[in-house]
């Protein structure tokens, strides 16, 4: 069973630096955006994850770890640290640990509650179809959330401009009648 790291937890006790990560983890993340612990590699289709990341509209980095590195108190703390090393606030970081089996997503310009809902959705996919399918579903859901928010922003902008134009026309007509 996959555990979802809560977004409403107390703040992590102390910030963690990515310096607690082994050099091979940092190198892999810089090179491909994916790190898979050697113990998990036989169970994970890295090519499928890489294909998902190439198709994604949201820049994403994925860490699949057997367990948290020494010196890291929580999976969320690690995701936050890796995200802090990224290039943009809109980057997404997905961290999965096997022992204990847990997942967290961080960043992508989304709030913790939204990300927690997104991560919770594919929990059964991780169990039934594996890591690559679960990560693909998370990335698709984040992209979909961004698309929905952009559409909402565009509709809001169109309605605002349309309302302002309608008011301006109405004001001009009223003024013309009174003149």
N, C-alpha and C positions, 0 to 999 in steps of 0.2 A: 504494500500500500504506500502511495506517495504522499508525503506530508507537504503542505503548502506553508511557507514561512509567512507569518502574519505581518500585514503592513502597518497595523496599529500598535505594534509592540513599543515598549519604552525605547528611547533612543539608545543606540549601541553605546556601551560604557566608554569606550575610547576609540578614536579613529584608528584604522589600520592602514598601513602603507602597503603598496603592492610589493615592497621589498621583501615581504614575508613569502612571496611566491618564488618558487625555484626558477632559475634562469630559463630552463626549457619551456616553462609555462609562458613566461613573458615573450619569449621568442616566437612561440607558436601563435600566440594572440596577435602579435605584431605582423606576422607573416600571413596567416590565413583567417584569423578571427576565431579559431577553434583550438581548444586544448582538450584532449581526452587522456585521462590517466591510463598508463600502460595496462593496469589490471582490467580496465573496462573496454579497452580497444577491441577484443574479440567479439564483444556484444553490441558494438556500435558501428553503424554504417557512416563513416566520416564523409564519404563522397556524397551521400544523400544529404547530409547536413550542409556541406559546402554548396551543393546545388540550391538548397533552400535559401541560404544566405545570399547567393548571387542574384536570385530572383526578388529578394526582399527590397522594399522601398525604404525600409528603416535599417540603417547600418547596425549590425548586430555582432556581438562577440559572445561565444558560448564556452563555458567551462564545465566539463563533466569530470568530477573528482570522486575518488573512492571515499575520501573523508576531507574535512576541513584541514588546511595547513596549520601546523603548530603556531600558536600566537594569535589565531583568529577566533573570536568568541562566537560569531554567528555567520550563517550563510548570507544574510542580508548585509552584514558589515563587509564581507568580502565583495559582494556584488557592487556595493556602493564605492568601494576603493577602486575596483577595476573600472567602473564607470568614470570615476574622477580622472583616470589616466587617459580617457578617450578624447576625441576631437570635438565632440558636440554634445550639448545637453540632450539632443534628440537621439543619441545612440542608445541602443538597447543592450543590456547585459543579462544573459540567462545563465544561472549557476545551478547545477544539479549535483547533489552528493548522493552516494550510494549508502554510506553508513554514517549517520542515519539517512535513510532515503528521503530526500527533501529537495524542493525546487523553489527558486525565487527569480523574479525578473525585476530589473531596476532600470530606471531612466526612460528613454523614449519620449521625454516631455510629458509623461502621464503621471497622475497621482498614484500613490500607493494602493488605494482602494480599487481603482480601475485595473491596475496591474495584477492585483491579487485575484480579481474576478477572471481576468484573462488566463492566469496560470491555473486556476482551479478547473477551468473548462476541460483541458486535455488530460486531466489526471488519469482517467481510464485509458486514454490512448497510450500514455507512457507504459502502463501495466500490460495492455493487450498487444500493442504493436511495436513498442520499443522507444528508445531515446529519440532516434531521428524523426519518427512520426510525431512524437509529442512536441519536439522543438519546432518542427514545421508548423504545427497547429498554433503554437504560441506566436510565432513570427507572423503568420497569416492574420491572426486575430489582432495583433498590434497594428499591422498595416491597415486592416479594415477599420479599426478605431480611428486612425489618422485620417483615412478617407472620409469617414462619417463626420468627423469634426471639421474637416475642410469644407465639406458640402454644407454643413450647418452654418459655418462662417460666411460662405458665399451667399447662401439664402438670406442671412441676416443683413449682409451688406446691400444686397439687391433691394430688400424690403425697406431698409433705412433710406437709401438713395431715392427709391420710388416714392416713399412717403414724403420726403423732403421736396421732391419735385411737385407732387400733388398739392402740397400745402402752398408752395410758391405760386403755382398756377391759380389756385383758389384765391390767394391773397391779391394777386394781380387783377383778377376778374372783379373782386369786391372793390378794389381801389378804382378800377375803371368805371364801375357803375356809380360810385359815389362822386366821381369827378364831373 
